[in-house]
Amino acid sequence: MMNPVDTNVAIVGGGIVGISIGLACLDRGLTVALYDPGDARRRASYGNAGAISRGSIFPVASPLIKNGLWQYAINRSPGLFIDYASIHRIWPWMFRFLLSSNTSAWRRAAKMLDPFVASAFAEHERLASLCGASHLLALDGWMKLFRTPESFAASQLERDILGEYDIAVDILGGADIRALEPALKRTFAAGILFPQTGHVRDPGALLEAYETLFVERGGRRLMMNVDAITNQDDGCTIEAATPMRAGKVVLAAGAWSDGIARRLGYRFPMAAERGYHRHFTVGEGPKLTRTIYDVGGAYVAAPMNQGIRILSGIELAPRDAPPRTAQLDHAVREARSTLDLGGPVENEPWVGARPSTPDGLPIIGWAPRHPNLLFAFGHGHIGLSTGPVTGQIVADLLIRRTPAIPVSGFAPDRFL
Ligand SMILES: Cc1cc2nc3c(=O)[nH]c(=O)nc-3n(C[C@H](O)[C@H](O)[C@H](O)COP(=O)(O)OP(=O)(O)OC[C@H]3O[C@@H](n4cnc5c(N)ncnc54)[C@H](O)[C@@H]3O)c2cc1C
């Protein structure tokens, strides 16, 4: 006889991925319980750059990595810092990352990510309109800025591939850039404007609005950690302060997911790609109107409700290691040479971890040895954008419907 379940679906993790899955499951008439300890600031979904870009179809593992390999290896690039004290934990990720850093793997990944990101902004618009949060979204584009003609020339392959997928870009000269963003003090050699890019002006507030919608629609929110997931033939048990029997469990705990999966016998080659941000007040002059990525300065500047959010490069370090702010300090120095920034808004910078797979593709699909467990993590640099799309995919998988987007490339068993 089947044991009764307390909920059709239990979700572990309440970042943008978990909450979006919860909402999509409720839409399909399932009962849903979502476990998350509730500390919003520790989520990647809180502290990101807020970009929802149609052009984000490229993994970090690119053929261009080889050009800077030595600089990266000896920690001489502000865009990447490797914590060698923890290298023993991430070498499986690094090994596969380097194997993926070639043109054909990059092209293959772009092909899989293109349909995944195509409806990302539309999905956010739909959710935001349901919870009165549309004012947090804008379709104002973002710019990638190059300080030298050589660094712009190195982006040729990226531009070619974007063209193959009909993703609109405008190529800008120095004067065009200045005309679009008079707030920039520096003259750039060239730029790429991605006009089809959405922008979230406060990712933390957007997630809060989605959480409220989840509860209003009947979702059950449990503010606690899941200690373990145990599998039975007819469901799973969530071990937590409030335990629960669920028909299906979705593991969507971002950079914490691989640790939880490991206890069930799955070893994914994941890494925490940490990033930092801090907000700054803006001067009296012209204001930055859209997000910029200054490639030579290795920082992103995003206009947010809190001020200008300056974000640093990548730090490969354990998820909970003490903060090391040298990259952010560098980013702020470079940003100050380009933008008229006032004082910092917060006392301390924010640090958080992208759940990163070596091939830059998320892990979405049924757990190979646990028929009632589904994985949905590893969204790397595009999780804010693709959380709601992931929600649709996972909810379809749970009701045994074929998702609208091909997901075979995201299957967990590619790593196992
Ligand atoms: C600096 C930076 C800039 C970025 N910029 C962008 C961008 O511009 N655009 C974009 O699309 N993406 C961006 N990203 C990536 C994006 O933020 C992430 O991919 C996305 O937020 C991951 O969402 P998540 O829900 O998987 O994880 P998180 O948001 O990290 O949420 C995971 C949740 O799981 C919970 N959890 C952990 N363990 C347990 C447990 N045992 N039980 C219950 N709950 C648990 C955690 O408390 C947390 O709330 C950026 C990331 C960073 C760090």
The ligand as an SDF file (V2000), in Angstrom:
LIG
                    3D

 53 58  0  0  0  0  0  0  0  0999 V2000
   28.0630   38.6880   -8.4850 C   0  0  0  0  0  0  0  0  0  0  0  0
   27.0010   37.9650   -9.2570 C   0  0  0  0  0  0  0  0  0  0  0  0
   26.4170   38.5670  -10.3820 C   0  0  0  0  0  0  0  0  0  0  0  0
   25.4290   37.8890  -11.1050 C   0  0  0  0  0  0  0  0  0  0  0  0
   24.7770   38.5190  -12.1350 N   0  0  0  0  0  0  0  0  0  0  0  0
   23.7520   37.8970  -12.7910 C   0  0  0  0  0  0  0  0  0  0  0  0
   23.0130   38.5770  -13.7920 C   0  0  0  0  0  0  0  0  0  0  0  0
   23.2320   39.7460  -14.0780 O   0  0  0  0  0  0  0  0  0  0  0  0
   22.0350   37.8940  -14.4320 N   0  0  0  0  0  0  0  0  0  0  0  0
   21.7340   36.5990  -14.1300 C   0  0  0  0  0  0  0  0  0  0  0  0
   20.8500   36.0220  -14.7640 O   0  0  0  0  0  0  0  0  0  0  0  0
   22.3790   35.9470  -13.1360 N   0  0  0  0  0  0  0  0  0  0  0  0
   23.3920   36.5600  -12.4720 C   0  0  0  0  0  0  0  0  0  0  0  0
   24.0720   35.9100  -11.4820 N   0  0  0  0  0  0  0  0  0  0  0  0
   23.7740   34.5010  -11.2240 C   0  0  0  0  0  0  0  0  0  0  0  0
   22.5110   34.3070  -10.4230 C   0  0  0  0  0  0  0  0  0  0  0  0
   22.4580   35.2150   -9.3530 O   0  0  0  0  0  0  0  0  0  0  0  0
   22.4670   32.8630   -9.8910 C   0  0  0  0  0  0  0  0  0  0  0  0
   22.6710   31.9280  -10.9440 O   0  0  0  0  0  0  0  0  0  0  0  0
   21.0960   32.5520   -9.2770 C   0  0  0  0  0  0  0  0  0  0  0  0
   20.7600   33.5300   -8.3340 O   0  0  0  0  0  0  0  0  0  0  0  0
   21.0910   31.1720   -8.6120 C   0  0  0  0  0  0  0  0  0  0  0  0
   19.8320   31.0250   -8.0160 O   0  0  0  0  0  0  0  0  0  0  0  0
   19.5300   29.7850   -7.0650 P   0  0  0  0  0  0  0  0  0  0  0  0
   18.1140   29.8670   -6.6830 O   0  0  0  0  0  0  0  0  0  0  0  0
   20.0180   28.5510   -7.7580 O   0  0  0  0  0  0  0  0  0  0  0  0
   20.5180   29.9790   -5.8210 O   0  0  0  0  0  0  0  0  0  0  0  0
   20.4640   31.0240   -4.5180 P   0  0  0  0  0  0  0  0  0  0  0  0
   19.8400   32.2840   -4.9800 O   0  0  0  0  0  0  0  0  0  0  0  0
   21.8260   31.0600   -4.0130 O   0  0  0  0  0  0  0  0  0  0  0  0
   19.4570   30.2950   -3.5760 O   0  0  0  0  0  0  0  0  0  0  0  0
   19.7580   29.0670   -2.9750 C   0  0  0  0  0  0  0  0  0  0  0  0
   18.9260   28.9590   -1.7110 C   0  0  0  0  0  0  0  0  0  0  0  0
   19.0350   27.6260   -1.1850 O   0  0  0  0  0  0  0  0  0  0  0  0
   19.0110   27.7460    0.2320 C   0  0  0  0  0  0  0  0  0  0  0  0
   19.5490   26.5300    0.8570 N   0  0  0  0  0  0  0  0  0  0  0  0
   20.8350   26.1350    0.9390 C   0  0  0  0  0  0  0  0  0  0  0  0
   20.9370   24.9930    1.6310 N   0  0  0  0  0  0  0  0  0  0  0  0
   19.6830   24.6470    2.0040 C   0  0  0  0  0  0  0  0  0  0  0  0
   19.1320   23.5610    2.7470 C   0  0  0  0  0  0  0  0  0  0  0  0
   19.9100   22.5910    3.2410 N   0  0  0  0  0  0  0  0  0  0  0  0
   17.7910   23.5390    2.9540 N   0  0  0  0  0  0  0  0  0  0  0  0
   16.9850   24.5240    2.4670 C   0  0  0  0  0  0  0  0  0  0  0  0
   17.4600   25.5640    1.7480 N   0  0  0  0  0  0  0  0  0  0  0  0
   18.7940   25.6340    1.5170 C   0  0  0  0  0  0  0  0  0  0  0  0
   19.8780   28.9690    0.4810 C   0  0  0  0  0  0  0  0  0  0  0  0
   19.6700   29.4780    1.7880 O   0  0  0  0  0  0  0  0  0  0  0  0
   19.3990   29.9020   -0.6060 C   0  0  0  0  0  0  0  0  0  0  0  0
   18.3100   30.6860   -0.1490 O   0  0  0  0  0  0  0  0  0  0  0  0
   25.0490   36.5700  -10.7230 C   0  0  0  0  0  0  0  0  0  0  0  0
   25.6100   35.9880   -9.5770 C   0  0  0  0  0  0  0  0  0  0  0  0
   26.5680   36.6710   -8.8420 C   0  0  0  0  0  0  0  0  0  0  0  0
   27.1320   36.0450   -7.5950 C   0  0  0  0  0  0  0  0  0  0  0  0
  1  2  1  0
  2  3  1  0
  2 52  2  0
  3  4  2  0
  4  5  1  0
  4 50  1  0
  5  6  2  0
  6  7  1  0
  6 13  1  0
  7  8  2  0
  7  9  1  0
  9 10  1  0
 10 11  2  0
 10 12  1  0
 12 13  2  0
 13 14  1  0
 14 15  1  0
 14 50  1  0
 15 16  1  0
 16 17  1  0
 16 18  1  0
 18 19  1  0
 18 20  1  0
 20 21  1  0
 20 22  1  0
 22 23  1  0
 23 24  1  0
 24 25  2  0
 24 26  1  0
 24 27  1  0
 27 28  1  0
 28 29  2  0
 28 30  1  0
 28 31  1  0
 31 32  1  0
 32 33  1  0
 33 34  1  0
 33 48  1  0
 34 35  1  0
 35 36  1  0
 35 46  1  0
 36 37  1  0
 36 45  1  0
 37 38  2  0
 38 39  1  0
 39 40  1  0
 39 45  2  0
 40 41  1  0
 40 42  2  0
 42 43  1  0
 43 44  2  0
 44 45  1  0
 46 47  1  0
 46 48  1  0
 48 49  1  0
 50 51  2  0
 51 52  1  0
 52 53  1  0
M  END
$$$$
